[in-house]
Amino acid sequence: MAAIGEGDSGGPVEVVNPSDNTRVYAAGVASACDNGTSVPCTGYVTAGRTCAWRMYYSPWSNVIAAFPGMTVVTE
């Protein structure tokens, strides 16, 4: 299953709560996909798009350090 695809950089990274899968936690910001772990893309698929099951992201702690005053808003 694809975790990320080209064009997803800058998007949110979430982790599912293992004890309540209706809740997720903000983990960070997507930064890159590992093209060595390519898998078919899912959802809205455009021709030539590469997707992968392994991704890299910047944790919220790094984002907040780089941009002081940034917060995560929940609803």
N, C-alpha and C positions, 0 to 999 in steps of 0.2 A: 504494500500500500504506500502511496506517495505521501511524504511528509511536507514536501516543499517543491515548488517549481520556479522556473525562470520568471522573474517579475514579482516574486513574493517578498523580496528584500524590503525591509522597513516595516513589514507587517507584524502584528502581534504574535507572540508565542505563548501558548497556554498549556497548562498541565491539568489533566483531569484529576479531581479529588478521588482517590481510590475507595473511600468509604461512602461516597455519594456522587455517582457519575452524572448527576444533573448540575454539578458545580465545577467550575474551573478556576485555576489560579493564574494570574498574570506572571509569566516567567521571564519575558524579555522581548527583544526585537530581533526578527529574522535578519540574517546577514548574507548567507550563502548556502548553496546546495553542493553536495559532494557528487559530481557527475560520474564518479566511479561506482555509485550505487543506484544507477538509473533504473527506473521502473515506469510502467505506463502511467500517464497522467490520468486523473479522474476529474469529474465535474465538467466544467466548460473547458473543452480541449481545443486549442488552436494548433494548426499545422506547424510542425517543427519545434514545438515547445518541449523542453527537457524537464523531467521531474525526477526526484530521487527520494529514497527512504531515509537517507542520512542528511542532516542539515546542521548548520552552525548558527549560533545566535549570541547576541550580547545580553547578559543577564541585566535585570533592572538595576542592580547595584552599580553596574558600569554606566548605564544610561543616566541615572540620577547624578552620579559623580561628574559626568561630562556636561550635564545641563542642570545646574543647581536650581532648585525651586520647582522642578517638574514633579508632578504627582500622578498617581493612577486614580481615575475616577470610576466608581462603581455605581451601578443603578439597580 
